[in-house]
Amino acid sequence: MRKNGCGPTAFYFFTFLLFILFSLKINAQQPPIRFEIVTIKNEPLPFATVKVLSVSDTIMEQKLSDSSGLASFNLVHGNVYTIEVTSVNHKPFSKIISPNGTQTLFTLVIESEEKTLDNVVVSSKRPLMRQVDDKTIIDPENIAATSTNAYEIFEKTPGLFVDHNGNVYLSSTTPALIYINGRELKMSAADVATLLKSLPPNSIATIEVMRTPSAKYDASGSGGIVNVILKKGVKIGFTGSVNAGFNQGKYGNRFAGINLNNNTGKLNTYMNVEFSTRNNYEQLITNRLFRTDSLLSQNAFTKYPASSYYMGYGLGYQLNKRWELSYDGRMTYNRFNTSSVNQSEIEKISAAELVTSNEANVINKGNSLNLSQSLSTKYKFDSLGSEWTNDISYTFTPSNSNQDFSTFFPESAMPSTGGDGDIESKLHSVSLQSNLQWRLREKITVESGLKTTYVRFSNDADYFRKSGTSRTKDNFRTALYQYDENINAAYLQASKDFSGIIVKVGTRMENTNMNGRQSEPEDTSFKLHRTDLFPYIYVSRNITKIAGYDLRAYLVYRRTINRPSYDLLNPYPRYIDPYLFETGNPSLRPQFTKNYEANISVGERPIFAVGLNDSKDIFTSVVYQADSSNSIAYRTNDNLGSNKEFYFRGLGAIPPGKRYFFVLGAQYNHNFYQGLYESKTLSYKKGSWSLFTYHQFKITPLMQATLSGFARFNGQLQFYELGNFGSANFSINRQFLDKKLVVTLSATDIFFTNYNEFTIQQGSINASGLRKNDTRRFGLNMRYNFGRRKKEDSNPFNVKSPEETN
């Protein structure tokens, strides 16, 4: 039997990439020169534009400082360079230096503008996508201007694919984990989608995409991590904005909200309030051959009206130059009233004879609350970025719903049937973590941390059957279920710059404890206790220069785990229609994946990547027959065997800064499954292409237009083969009233091409169909900015040496 490991193929693949990387440039390099951009309060200044101009040959390089205010350049010692720094709301900075080999870090103190503004409009020329170490950072500002909620931003973000169940995919096998402010949402995919639909679009500062996250992050990200960074109070006095908008398809979405930020010195507060109503539809047409001569045809139309109330709030307090304390909270209340009408017909194919027909009606009414609170501290050891952070967070998500379902037989004398159910669920999630980052002088950074999470989920479902005037308890659907999960983790990783080659190595240990108990209608209890190690390796180096920009290569490896969530383990059956229900599988085992990726970026802009995801014990969504007649099927998840997914991704762009820029990308995925499906050998191969693009054109200084879209060819979603589909989106915005008012007109899915034709032929399941949603929409968004910027004390420009810094 083959032992669990990376295998010869993966080993040779990674070794070959290492050889290519280090053979591209074998000559010794001088240590890079780093510039630390800070304010007069000695706070890091992120996203500042740093230009380095060689006095002798006028060669220019340009970079943006990272979140720690750092920017690194490979400069020739002895040469003379002019350093220029610009940033919004700060005075331009210029300095001439000549590196001598002894000083590799220059701290540049940037002074704020000394003026008071009636209105603050933050604008910068940040690229849509940037590659920073092992993550891609997306600036969603322009996308947010054409969206009514965060879920729509995900749908329009290049490289992200959102399926009809609310899962977000970076590849085509395993969904990505969704984080908010670095904290995983311990919720089901449907609950995460509901939360994102209630999150205001202008509340998002950046989106971090980590296809292979470091050991600092949970090992459960085998499908990658999408981390949503929410905006907090901006330290520029009292500012705010009011916004309102709508978009209209067959049904309409509406929203209105207000955002307030205030800084009074050491105290910084913010609040974001929004109300929204939304509606959408889904049309699902399916044809399933459940016996040799019997065809089940269904046409279901579902409406999803809902309303949401959102409030985000928090404060930050600087106790002194080293200690910071912050509190953040979010509260979302949702109400929904979903209704579905499903027309079903069973036909005898050989005789073209209609055997039976019926109409099933399902209504789901209910509400849910999401309450999330967190408290964090930060201690700064020095100005190099060494810090100790602690965080405790708590999330409470109760929900209540009522389901009514009935089936009518208009073509026969059969009596109508139906039933109803009350479902109550509660989710408690607590997380405590402590992280230490220590930056040493020898270009060494050491990171370590501890984390523990506890999740308790309970589900109580009471169902009854109706036949005529009688009402009896439905023992098949009635269930009482409780799930407890505790994960304890510790990690250690270190990075060092070896003459321009950055190496980061680490490992994470996670202890998993899962306990599920169903006491009604029968005992399906299960327990899982295990401890695993998840190593991580990251290598990066500059290869050459193109037009003054660094061409940098990266190699990343990590072992990850994908644990089944509580909703996938919950065995109680959920009614969909008379011929289909879905249920969890308490026997699911965790899935382990080895992730390998090599990528190249130019000037922090990703241009090419190639990778391999090697998964064992993969679990995925499957459809099985539920009865001997095969007319009833059920949807669940099951472990099927192994899968190898190979992918490559290319990206080209004109950088922002002029009147026009664009991003154009493509990704190819090829999957190879091997395992068992319905106790039969499974061997399945599939390749698919995805294209995405984003264009922005500045018509006038106050008006700009954007065009974006994606297309997928021969797509795949687990075992479903998808047809070709895509979407084209257009928007135009204009500033008024001295740039205080921004008005945006938008059109989404202009040609109404974002719908899926699908087929599935696995085991005894042979089905095809079409899925459409209310995707073509036209909208209007308005945002008015107000506020006054607080004056800051001036301070002359200066350059500190490393000795002065410490």
C-alpha positions in Angstrom: 0.0 0.0 0.0 1.3 3.4 -0.9 2.2 5.5 2.1 0.7 8.9 2.7 3.0 11.5 1.4 3.6 14.0 -1.3 4.4 11.2 -3.8 7.1 11.0 -6.5 5.1 13.2 -8.9 4.6 16.0 -6.4 8.2 15.7 -5.1 9.7 16.0 -8.6 7.4 18.8 -9.5 8.4 20.9 -6.4 12.1 20.0 -6.8 12.1 21.1 -10.5 10.5 24.4 -9.6 13.1 25.0 -6.9 15.9 24.2 -9.4 14.4 26.7 -11.9 14.0 29.4 -9.3 17.6 29.3 -8.0 19.2 28.7 -11.4 17.7 31.9 -12.8 20.1 34.1 -11.0 23.0 32.5 -9.2 25.3 35.5 -8.7 25.6 36.9 -5.2 23.4 39.9 -4.6 23.9 42.8 -2.3 21.4 43.1 0.6 18.3 45.0 -0.4 17.7 48.5 1.0 14.5 48.9 3.0 12.6 52.1 3.6 10.3 52.3 6.5 7.6 55.0 6.0 6.2 56.4 9.2 4.1 59.4 10.3 5.3 62.0 12.8 3.6 59.9 15.5 5.9 57.0 14.5 3.0 55.0 13.0 3.5 52.9 9.8 2.1 54.6 6.7 0.8 51.8 4.4 0.2 52.2 0.6 2.5 55.2 0.3 4.1 55.5 -3.2 7.9 55.2 -2.9 10.0 56.2 -6.0 13.7 55.5 -6.3 15.5 57.4 -9.1 19.1 56.7 -10.0 20.9 60.1 -10.4 23.5 58.6 -12.8 21.3 56.9 -15.3 17.8 58.2 -14.5 16.4 54.6 -14.0 13.3 54.7 -11.8 11.6 52.1 -9.6 8.3 52.5 -7.9 6.5 50.5 -5.2 3.8 50.9 -2.6 4.7 50.4 1.1 3.1 47.4 2.7 0.8 47.3 5.7 3.8 47.8 8.0 5.0 50.8 6.0 7.9 49.0 4.5 9.2 49.0 0.9 12.3 47.2 -0.3 14.6 47.9 -3.3 17.8 46.3 -4.7 20.2 49.2 -5.0 23.9 49.3 -6.0 26.1 50.4 -3.1 28.0 53.6 -3.8 25.4 54.9 -6.3 23.4 58.1 -5.6 19.6 57.8 -5.5 16.8 60.3 -5.0 14.0 58.9 -2.8 10.5 60.4 -3.3 7.5 59.5 -1.2 3.9 60.6 -1.8 0.7 59.7 0.1 -2.8 61.0 0.3 -3.2 63.7 3.0 0.6 63.9 3.5 3.2 66.3 2.1 5.6 65.0 -0.6 9.0 63.9 0.6 12.3 63.8 -1.2 15.8 62.7 0.0 19.1 61.9 -1.6 21.0 58.8 -0.3 24.0 56.8 -1.2 24.0 53.2 0.2 27.3 52.2 1.7 26.6 48.6 2.7 26.5 49.3 6.5 23.0 50.8 6.6 20.2 48.7 5.0 17.2 50.4 6.7 16.2 54.0 6.3 13.2 55.4 8.3 11.5 58.2 6.5 9.2 60.4 8.6 6.4 61.9 6.5 4.6 65.0 7.6 0.8 65.5 7.4 -0.8 68.4 5.5 -1.4 71.4 7.7 -4.9 72.3 6.7 -8.6 71.8 7.5 -10.9 70.5 4.9 -14.6 70.7 4.7 -14.7 67.3 3.1 -12.3 64.4 2.9 -12.2 62.3 -0.2 -9.6 59.6 0.0 -8.4 58.8 -3.5 -5.3 56.9 -4.6 -3.9 55.0 -7.6 -3.7 51.6 -6.0 -3.9 48.6 -8.3 -6.9 46.4 -8.3 -4.7 43.4 -7.4 -1.3 43.2 -5.6 0.9 40.3 -4.7 2.3 40.7 -1.2 4.3 37.7 0.0 2.0 34.7 -0.2 -1.3 36.6 -0.6 -3.1 38.6 -3.2 -4.6 41.9 -2.0 -7.7 43.2 -3.9 -8.9 46.8 -3.6 -12.7 46.5 -4.0 -13.4 50.3 -4.0 -14.6 50.5 -7.6 -16.5 47.2 -7.4 -18.2 48.3 -4.3 -19.6 51.4 -6.1 -21.7 49.1 -8.3 -22.8 46.7 -5.6 -25.5 46.6 -3.0 -23.8 44.2 -0.6 -20.6 42.3 0.0 -21.9 39.2 -1.6 -22.2 41.0 -4.9 -18.6 42.2 -4.5 -17.5 38.6 -4.3 -19.4 37.7 -7.4 -17.7 40.5 -9.3 -14.2 40.1 -8.0 -11.8 38.7 -10.6 -10.6 35.1 -9.7 -13.4 34.3 -7.3 -16.3 32.0 -8.2 -19.5 31.9 -6.1 -21.8 28.9 -6.6 -25.6 28.8 -6.0 -25.1 27.5 -2.4 -23.0 30.5 -1.4 -19.6 28.7 -1.5 -16.6 30.7 -2.7 -14.1 28.9 -4.8 -10.5 29.8 -5.7 -10.2 26.5 -7.5 -12.8 24.0 -8.6 -12.7 21.3 -5.8 -12.9 22.7 -2.3 -14.6 25.9 -1.2 -12.4 28.6 0.4 -12.8 29.6 4.0 -14.3 33.1 4.7 -12.6 35.3 7.3 -13.6 38.7 8.5 -10.8 40.8 10.0 -8.6 37.7 10.3 -11.3 35.6 12.1 -12.8 32.5 10.5 -16.6 32.5 10.2 -17.6 29.3 11.9 -20.8 29.1 10.0 -22.4 27.0 7.2 -22.1 28.2 3.6 -25.7 29.3 3.6 -25.3 31.4 6.8 -22.0 32.9 5.5 -23.9 33.9 2.3 -26.7 35.5 4.3 -24.2 37.5 6.4 -22.3 38.7 3.3 -25.6 39.8 1.7 -26.3 42.0 4.8 -22.8 43.5 4.9 -22.7 47.0 3.3 -20.4 47.2 0.2 -18.6 50.3 1.3 -17.6 48.8 4.6 -14.8 46.7 3.0 -11.3 48.1 2.9 -9.5 45.2 1.2 -9.9 41.6 0.3 -7.0 39.2 1.0 -6.9 36.1 -1.1 -4.5 33.4 0.3 -4.5 30.2 -1.9 -1.7 28.7 0.3 -1.9 30.5 3.7 1.1 30.4 6.1 1.4 28.5 9.3 0.0 31.5 11.1 -3.5 30.7 9.7 -5.7 27.7 10.5 -4.8 24.5 8.7 -8.4 24.1 7.5 -7.8 26.2 4.5 -7.2 23.5 1.8 -9.4 25.5 -0.6 -7.7 28.7 0.4 -8.8 31.7 2.5 -10.6 34.8 1.6 -10.1 37.4 4.3 -12.4 40.5 4.3 -10.8 43.5 6.0 -13.5 45.9 7.2 -12.9 49.6 7.3 -12.5 51.1 10.7 -12.2 54.7 12.0 -9.9 56.8 9.9 -7.6 59.0 12.1 -8.4 62.3 10.4 -10.9 63.9 12.7 -14.7 63.6 12.2 -15.8 62.2 8.9 -18.6 60.2 7.5 -20.8 59.4 4.6 -24.4 58.6 3.8 -25.3 56.2 1.0 -28.3 54.9 -0.8 -29.0 52.8 -3.9 -30.9 50.1 -5.7 -30.6 47.7 -8.5 -33.5 46.2 -10.4 -33.8 42.9 -12.3 -37.0 40.9 -12.3 -37.1 41.9 -8.6 -35.3 44.7 -6.8 -32.7 45.3 -4.1 -32.7 48.5 -2.0 -30.3 49.8 0.6 -29.5 53.0 2.6 -27.0 53.6 5.3 -24.7 56.0 7.2 -21.0 55.6 8.2 -19.4 57.8 10.9 -15.7 58.0 12.0 -14.3 60.2 14.8 -10.8 60.7 16.2 -10.2 62.8 19.2 -6.5 62.1 19.8 -5.9 58.7 21.3 -9.5 57.6 21.0 -10.8 56.5 17.6 -14.5 55.4 17.1 -16.6 54.3 14.2 -20.1 53.2 13.4 -21.8 51.8 10.3 -25.6 51.4 10.1 -27.5 50.1 7.1 -30.9 48.7 6.1 -31.5 46.7 3.0 -34.3 44.8 1.3 -33.5 42.3 -1.4 -35.3 39.8 -3.7 -34.0 37.2 -6.1 -35.3 34.3 -8.0 -34.0 30.9 -9.1 -35.4 28.8 -11.8 -34.2 25.2 -11.8 -35.2 22.8 -14.7 -34.0 19.2 -14.4 -34.5 15.9 -16.2 -33.5 12.7 -14.3 -33.6 9.2 -15.8 -34.3 7.1 -12.7 -35.2 3.9 -14.5 -34.5 2.7 -17.9 -37.8 3.8 -19.3 -38.8 6.5 -16.8 -38.0 10.2 -16.9 -38.6 12.7 -14.1 -38.9 16.3 -15.4 -39.1 19.2 -12.9 -39.4 22.9 -13.2 -39.0 24.8 -9.9 -39.3 28.5 -9.4 -38.2 30.0 -6.1 -38.3 33.5 -4.8 -36.0 34.7 -2.0 -37.4 38.0 -0.5 -35.5 39.2 2.6 -34.6 42.2 4.6 -31.6 43.0 6.8 -30.6 45.4 9.5 -26.8 45.8 10.0 -24.8 47.7 12.5 -21.0 47.7 12.8 -19.3 49.6 15.6 -16.0 49.8 17.5 -13.3 51.9 19.1 -9.6 52.0 19.3 -7.6 53.5 22.2 -3.9 54.2 22.3 -2.9 53.8 25.9 0.7 55.0 25.1 3.3 54.7 22.4 3.4 50.9 22.8 0.0 49.7 23.9 -3.2 49.8 21.8 -6.7 48.5 22.7 -9.5 48.0 20.3 -13.1 46.7 20.4 -15.2 45.7 17.3 -18.7 44.5 17.1 -21.2 43.6 14.3 -24.9 42.9 14.6 -27.1 41.6 11.8 -30.8 40.8 11.8 -32.3 39.0 8.8 -35.9 38.2 8.0 -36.8 35.9 5.1 -39.9 34.5 3.4 -38.9 32.1 0.7 -41.5 30.4 -1.6 -41.1 27.7 -4.2 -43.4 26.1 -6.8 -42.2 22.9 -8.4 -44.0 21.3 -11.4 -43.1 17.6 -11.7 -43.9 15.0 -14.4 -43.0 11.3 -14.7 -43.1 10.0 -18.3 -42.8 6.5 -19.7 -40.3 7.2 -22.5 -41.1 4.3 -24.9 -44.8 5.0 -25.0 -44.5 8.8 -24.6 -47.0 8.4 -21.8 -47.5 10.7 -18.9 -47.6 8.5 -15.8 -48.2 11.2 -13.1 -47.8 14.9 -12.5 -47.9 17.0 -9.4 -47.2 20.5 -8.1 -45.2 20.9 -4.9 -45.3 24.2 -2.9 -42.7 25.0 -0.2 -42.7 28.1 2.0 -39.9 28.9 4.4 -40.4 31.8 6.8 -38.0 32.8 9.6 -35.4 35.1 11.0 -31.8 34.9 12.1 -29.5 37.0 14.2 -25.7 37.3 14.0 -24.0 39.0 16.9 -20.2 39.1 16.8 -18.0 40.9 19.4 -14.2 41.0 19.7 -11.6 42.6 22.0 -7.9 42.9 21.0 -4.7 44.3 22.3 -1.4 45.2 20.6 1.9 45.8 22.1 4.7 47.3 20.0 8.2 46.3 21.0 10.1 48.5 18.6 9.8 50.5 15.4 10.9 47.5 13.3 7.5 46.0 13.5 7.9 43.6 16.5 4.6 43.2 18.2 2.5 41.1 20.5 -1.2 40.8 19.7 -4.0 39.1 21.6 -7.6 38.6 20.6 -10.8 37.2 22.0 -14.0 37.0 20.0 -17.5 35.6 20.5 -20.2 35.0 17.9 -23.8 34.0 18.6 -26.1 33.1 15.7 -29.7 31.9 16.6 -32.2 31.3 13.9 -35.9 30.2 13.7 -37.8 29.1 10.7 -41.1 27.5 9.8 -41.5 25.3 6.7 -44.8 24.5 5.1 -44.9 22.1 2.1 -47.8 20.5 0.1 -48.2 18.4 -3.0 -51.2 18.5 -5.4 -52.0 15.9 -8.1 -54.1 17.8 -10.7 -54.2 15.0 -13.2 -55.4 12.3 -10.8 -57.8 11.6 -8.0 -55.0 11.2 -5.5 -55.5 13.4 -2.4 -53.1 16.2 -1.7 -50.3 15.6 0.9 -48.1 17.9 2.9 -46.7 18.8 6.2 -45.0 21.5 8.2 -42.0 21.9 10.5 -40.5 24.2 13.0 -36.7 24.4 13.0 -34.7 26.2 15.7 -30.9 26.3 15.7 -28.3 28.1 17.8 -24.6 28.6 17.1 -22.1 29.7 19.8 -18.4 30.3 18.7 -15.6 31.5 21.0 -12.0 32.1 19.9 -8.9 33.1 21.8 -5.5 33.7 20.2 -2.2 35.2 21.0 0.5 36.0 18.3 4.0 37.2 18.7 6.0 38.7 15.8 9.7 39.5 16.5 11.8 41.3 13.9 15.5 40.9 14.5 18.4 42.9 13.0 19.8 40.1 10.9 16.8 40.2 8.6 15.1 37.5 10.6 11.5 37.5 11.6 10.2 35.0 14.1 6.4 34.4 14.5 4.6 32.1 17.0 1.2 31.9 18.5 -1.5 29.9 20.3 -5.1 29.6 19.5 -8.2 27.8 20.8 -11.7 27.8 19.4 -14.9 26.3 20.7 -18.1 25.8 18.7 -21.4 24.5 19.9 -24.3 24.0 17.5 -27.7 22.8 18.4 -30.6 22.0 16.0 -34.2 21.1 17.0 -36.6 20.2 14.2 -40.3 19.2 14.8 -42.1 18.0 11.7 -45.7 16.9 11.1 -47.5 15.2 8.1 -50.8 16.4 6.8 -53.3 14.2 4.9 -56.7 15.8 4.6 -57.7 17.1 8.0 -55.3 14.7 9.9 -51.9 15.9 11.3 -49.4 13.3 12.6 -45.8 13.6 13.8 -43.3 13.0 11.0 -40.7 10.7 12.7 -38.4 10.7 9.6 -37.8 14.5 9.6 -38.1 15.3 13.3 -34.6 15.5 14.8 -32.7 16.7 17.9 -29.0 17.3 17.3 -26.1 18.9 19.1 -22.5 19.3 17.9 -19.4 20.4 19.9 -16.0 21.2 18.4 -12.8 22.3 20.1 -9.6 23.0 18.1 -6.4 23.9 19.9 -3.4 25.1 17.8 0.2 26.3 18.2 2.5 27.5 15.4 6.1 28.6 14.9 7.6 30.0 11.8 10.6 32.1 10.9 11.8 34.0 7.8 15.2 35.3 6.8 16.6 37.3 3.9 19.6 35.4 2.5 21.1 38.1 0.2 17.8 38.7 -1.6 16.4 35.2 -1.2 13.6 35.2 1.4 12.9 31.9 3.0 10.0 31.3 5.4 9.6 27.9 7.1 7.1 27.0 9.8 4.7 24.3 11.1 1.4 24.3 12.8 0.1 21.7 15.2 -3.7 21.3 15.7 -5.5 19.2 18.1 -9.1 18.4 16.9 -12.0 17.3 19.1 -15.4 16.8 17.5 -18.5 15.4 19.2 -21.9 15.0 17.5 -25.0 13.7 19.2 -28.4 13.1 17.6 -30.8 11.8 20.2 -34.0 11.9 18.0 -35.2 9.9 16.0 -32.2 7.6 16.6 -28.7 7.8 18.1 -26.1 8.6 15.4 -23.4 9.9 17.8 -19.8 10.2 16.7 -16.5 11.4 18.2 -13.2 12.4 16.7 -10.0 13.2 18.5 -6.7 13.6 16.6 -3.5 15.7 16.5 -1.8 16.7 13.2 1.2 18.6 12.0 1.0 21.0 9.0 4.3 22.2 7.7 4.7 25.3 5.5 7.6 26.4 3.2 7.9 29.7 1.4 10.7 30.9 -0.9 10.9 34.1 -2.8 13.6 36.1 -4.7 14.0 38.8 -7.3 14.9 37.4 -10.8 15.4 40.5 -12.9 13.9 43.8 -13.8 11.3 44.7 -16.5 10.9 48.4 -17.3 12.2 49.3 -13.8 9.9 46.9 -12.0 11.1 43.9 -10.0 10.3 40.5 -11.5 9.9 38.3 -8.4 9.4 34.5 -8.1 7.7 32.7 -5.3 7.4 29.0 -4.2 4.9 27.9 -1.6 4.1 24.5 0.0 1.7 23.7 2.8 -0.2 20.7 4.1 -3.8 21.5 5.0 -7.0 19.8 6.4 -10.6 20.3 5.4 -12.9 19.3 8.3 -16.6 18.6 7.6 -18.7 21.4 9.2 -21.6 20.9 11.5 -24.2 21.3 8.7 -22.5 18.5 6.7 -22.5 16.2 9.7 -26.0 16.9 10.8 -28.0 13.8 9.7 -31.5 15.2 9.8 -33.2 15.2 6.4 -34.2 18.6 4.9 -37.2 18.6 2.5 -36.6 20.0 -1.0 -39.4 18.5 -3.1 -41.3 15.2 -3.3 -38.4 13.5 -5.2 -35.4 15.0 -3.5 -34.2 15.8 0.1 -30.7 16.5 1.5 -29.1 15.2 4.6 -25.8 15.3 6.5 -23.4 12.5 6.9 -22.0 11.9 10.4 -19.5 9.4 9.0 -17.5 12.0 7.0 -13.8 11.9 7.6 -11.4 14.9 7.3 -9.8 15.6 4.0 -6.0 16.3 3.8 -4.4 18.2 1.0 -0.8 19.1 0.0 -0.7 22.4 -1.8 2.2 23.4 -4.1 2.3 26.7 -6.0 4.9 28.7 -7.9 4.1 32.2 -9.0 5.7 35.3 -10.5 4.9 39.0 -10.0 6.1 42.2 -11.6 6.1 45.2 -9.3 3.9 43.4 -6.8 1.4 42.6 -9.5 0.8 38.8 -10.0 1.3 37.7 -13.6 1.7 33.9 -13.6 1.1 31.0 -11.3 1.2 27.2 -11.5 0.1 24.8 -8.8 -0.9 21.4 -7.7 -3.4 20.4 -5.0 -3.1 16.7 -4.0 -6.0 15.7 -1.8 -6.7 12.4 0.1 -10.0 11.3 1.5 -11.7 14.0 -0.4 -15.4 14.6 0.5 -17.7 16.3 -1.9 -21.4 16.7 -2.7 -23.0 13.6 -4.2 -26.5 12.5 -5.1 -27.7 8.9 -4.2 -30.9 7.0 -4.8 -33.1 6.8 -1.7 -35.5 4.0 -2.5 -35.8 0.8 -4.5 -37.9 2.5 -7.2 -35.1 5.1 -7.7 -37.7 7.8 -8.0 -36.5 9.5 -4.8 -33.0 10.8 -4.4 -31.1 12.5 -1.7 -28.2 14.9 -1.7 -25.4 14.5 0.8 -21.6 14.6 1.2 -19.3 11.5 1.1 -15.6 10.6 1.1 -14.8 9.3 -2.4 -11.1 8.8 -2.6 -8.4 11.1 -3.9 -8.1 14.0 -6.3 -5.2 15.8 -8.0 -5.9 19.3 -9.3 -3.4 21.0 -11.5 -3.8 24.6 -12.4 -2.1 27.6 -13.9 -3.1 31.2 -13.9 -1.9 34.1 -16.0 -2.6 37.8 -15.5 -1.7 40.9 -17.6 -2.4 44.6 -16.8 -1.6 48.2 -17.6 -0.8 49.7 -14.2 -3.2 52.4 -12.9 -2.1 56.0 -13.0 -3.1 57.2 -16.5 -6.5 57.6 -18.0 -6.9 53.9 -18.8 -5.9 50.7 -17.2 -7.0 47.1 -17.4 -6.5 43.6 -15.9 -6.9 40.5 -18.0 -6.5 37.0 -16.6 -7.0 33.3 -17.3 -6.9 30.2 -15.3 -7.0 26.5 -16.3 -7.9 23.7 -13.9 -7.5 20.0 -14.5 -8.9 17.5 -12.0 -8.4 13.8 -11.7 -10.6 11.8 -9.2 -9.9 8.2 -8.2 -12.0 6.4 -5.8 -15.4 4.7 -5.2 -18.9 6.0 -6.0 -21.8 3.8 -4.9 -19.3 1.0 -4.3 -18.1 1.2 -7.9 -14.7 2.3 -9.2 -14.6 6.0 -10.0 -12.1 7.5 -12.4 -13.0 11.0 -13.6 -11.0 13.6 -15.5 -12.1 17.1 -16.3 -10.4 20.3 -17.5 -11.9 23.8 -17.5 -11.0 27.4 -18.4 -11.9 30.6 -16.6 -11.3 34.1 -18.0 -11.7 37.4 -16.2 -11.1 41.1 -17.0 -11.4 44.5 -15.5 -11.1 47.9 -17.4 -11.2 51.4 -16.1 -11.3 54.6 -18.2 -11.2 58.1 -16.8 -13.4 60.1 -19.1 -12.9 63.4 -17.4 -11.2 64.3 -14.0 -14.6 63.8 -12.4 -16.0 60.9 -14.4 -14.8 57.4 -15.0 -16.2 54.2 -16.6 -15.5 50.6 -15.7 -16.1 47.4 -17.6 -15.6 44.0 -16.0 -16.6 40.4 -16.6 -15.8 36.7 -16.6 -16.3 33.6 -18.7 -16.1 29.9 -17.8 -15.7 27.2 -20.4 -16.4 23.5 -19.8 -16.7 24.4 -16.1 -16.9 21.9 -13.2 -18.4 22.1 -9.8 -17.5 19.0 -8.0 -19.2 16.2 -10.0 -21.4 18.5 -12.0 -20.2 19.3 -15.5 -21.2 22.9 -16.4 -21.8 24.4 -19.7 -20.2 27.7 -20.9 -21.4 30.8 -19.0 -20.2 34.3 -18.0 -21.1 37.8 -17.2 -20.4 41.3 -18.5 -20.8 44.3 -16.2 -20.6 48.1 -16.9 -20.7 51.2 -14.7 -20.1 54.9 -14.9 -19.7 57.3 -12.0 -19.5 61.0 -11.6 -18.5 63.3 -8.8 -20.5 66.4 -7.9 -20.6 69.2 -5.3 -16.9 69.7 -5.0 -16.3 65.9 -5.1 -18.6 65.3 -2.0 -21.3 63.5 -4.0 -20.5 60.4 -6.0 -23.3 59.0 -8.3 -22.8 55.6 -10.0 -24.9 54.0 -12.7 -24.4 50.3 -13.2 -25.5 47.3 -15.3 -24.7 43.7 -14.2 -24.8 40.7 -16.5 -25.8 42.9 -19.4 -26.4 40.0 -21.9 -28.0 37.7 -19.3 -25.4 34.9 -19.8 -24.7 34.1 -16.2 -26.7 30.9 -16.0 -25.6 27.2 -15.8 -26.5 24.2 -17.9 -25.3 21.1 -16.1 -25.1 17.4 -16.3 -24.2 14.7 -13.8 -23.6 11.0 -14.7 -22.1 9.2 -11.8 -23.2 5.8 -10.5 -26.9 5.4 -10.9 -27.5 9.2 -11.2 -28.1 10.4 -14.8 -29.5 13.9 -14.9 -29.2 17.2 -16.7 -30.7 20.6 -16.2 -30.6 24.4 -16.3 -30.2 26.9 -13.4 -31.1 30.6 -13.8 -31.0 33.5 -11.3 -32.1 37.1 -11.3 -28.6 38.2 -12.4 -29.3 40.9 -15.0 -29.7 44.1 -13.0 -29.5 47.9 -13.5 -28.8 50.1 -10.6 -28.1 53.5 -9.1 -25.8 54.2 -6.1 -25.2 57.5 -4.4 -22.7 58.4 -1.7 -22.3 61.8 0.0 -19.1 62.4 2.0 -18.9 64.9 4.8 -16.7 65.8 7.8 -13.8 67.9 9.0 -10.2 66.9 9.1 -8.3 67.6 12.3 -5.1 69.6 12.2 -2.0 67.7 13.1 1.2 69.1 14.6 3.9 69.7 12.1 7.4 68.3 12.4 10.4 68.8 10.1 11.3 66.0 7.7 14.1 63.8 8.9 15.8 60.5 8.3 16.6 58.3 11.3 19.4 55.9 11.4 18.9 52.4 12.8 20.6 53.4 16.0 18.2 56.4 16.4 15.2 54.2 15.5 15.9 51.9 18.5 
